[in-house]
Amino acid sequence: MGFSPRPATEDDLDQIVAIDKTANSPPWSRPAFQSELEKKQTHFWVVTEDEDDDQILAYAVVAAPAEQAHLQTFAVHPSQRRRGLGSYLMRQLIAFLMRQKVDSLVLEVRRGNAAAIQLYQSLGFVVIHTMKSFYPDGEDAFSMIYLMERNKLSGDPDVDFDADTDGKKNIH
């Protein structure tokens, strides 16, 4: 089975908000996601099983205002976990950011989220520091970084987020 990334649209927001509620605490609001769709320096993607499929399997929001990008939020639908989808989406994001000449990608992850930490470390992210009581419930977060210049993404992803179609970029 193949995965198809595409830019998120307003029509996707109900599914994205539902996934976020199961994956992130605290979850983002619909207006928060809506505002990311409108920002010029934000890249907001979803992944479906194929290009005609309307079911959202995963999403990611990345702000890239300068040389350092920030993964703001990222989640995989609970029924789709452990299928390689998180790794696939992160590899696509990293490859895209490399082509955009971004130097690094940073993120925060709950200290207790072992599955996410393992995923990020398997891709080459390293913990740079702990942020005490980062989340509203008091849990600490690890700040992690992926340095583009010291890492080479093995193999080219099979789909480019920024491939030209009809003379327009797929990603805003």
ChimeraX attribute file (.defattr): number of C-alpha atoms within 10 A of each C-alpha:
attribute: neighborCount
match mode: 1-to-1
recipient: residues
	/A:1	4
	/A:2	9
	/A:3	18
	/A:4	18
	/A:5	23
	/A:6	19
	/A:7	19
	/A:8	23
	/A:9	12
	/A:10	12
	/A:11	9
	/A:12	15
	/A:13	18
	/A:14	13
	/A:15	16
	/A:16	26
	/A:17	18
	/A:18	15
	/A:19	21
	/A:20	24
	/A:21	14
	/A:22	14
	/A:23	15
	/A:24	13
	/A:25	12
	/A:26	12
	/A:27	15
	/A:28	15
	/A:29	14
	/A:30	15
	/A:31	11
	/A:32	11
	/A:33	19
	/A:34	14
	/A:35	10
	/A:36	18
	/A:37	21
	/A:38	13
	/A:39	12
	/A:40	12
	/A:41	15
	/A:42	21
	/A:43	21
	/A:44	24
	/A:45	22
	/A:46	23
	/A:47	25
	/A:48	19
	/A:49	16
	/A:50	13
	/A:51	12
	/A:52	8
	/A:53	12
	/A:54	13
	/A:55	15
	/A:56	20
	/A:57	25
	/A:58	26
	/A:59	26
	/A:60	22
	/A:61	21
	/A:62	22
	/A:63	19
	/A:64	19
	/A:65	12
	/A:66	13
	/A:67	12
	/A:68	18
	/A:69	22
	/A:70	18
	/A:71	19
	/A:72	15
	/A:73	19
	/A:74	21
	/A:75	23
	/A:76	25
	/A:77	20
	/A:78	13
	/A:79	8
	/A:80	12
	/A:81	13
	/A:82	11
	/A:83	10
	/A:84	11
	/A:85	20
	/A:86	24
	/A:87	16
	/A:88	15
	/A:89	24
	/A:90	17
	/A:91	18
	/A:92	20
	/A:93	22
	/A:94	22
	/A:95	21
	/A:96	18
	/A:97	22
	/A:98	18
	/A:99	11
	/A:100	13
	/A:101	13
	/A:102	19
	/A:103	16
	/A:104	22
	/A:105	23
	/A:106	19
	/A:107	20
	/A:108	21
	/A:109	21
	/A:110	20
	/A:111	17
	/A:112	12
	/A:113	11
	/A:114	11
	/A:115	9
	/A:116	16
	/A:117	19
	/A:118	11
	/A:119	15
	/A:120	21
	/A:121	14
	/A:122	11
	/A:123	17
	/A:124	16
	/A:125	21
	/A:126	17
	/A:127	18
	/A:128	11
	/A:129	12
	/A:130	16
	/A:131	16
	/A:132	12
	/A:133	12
	/A:134	16
	/A:135	14
	/A:136	9
	/A:137	9
	/A:138	9
	/A:139	13
	/A:140	18
	/A:141	21
	/A:142	21
	/A:143	18
	/A:144	21
	/A:145	23
	/A:146	22
	/A:147	19
	/A:148	19
	/A:149	11
	/A:150	10
	/A:151	12
	/A:152	13
	/A:153	15
	/A:154	9
	/A:155	8
	/A:156	10
	/A:157	16
	/A:158	11
	/A:159	14
	/A:160	17
	/A:161	21
	/A:162	17
	/A:163	13
	/A:164	11
	/A:165	8
	/A:166	7
	/A:167	7
	/A:168	10
	/A:169	12
	/A:170	16
	/A:171	16
	/A:172	14
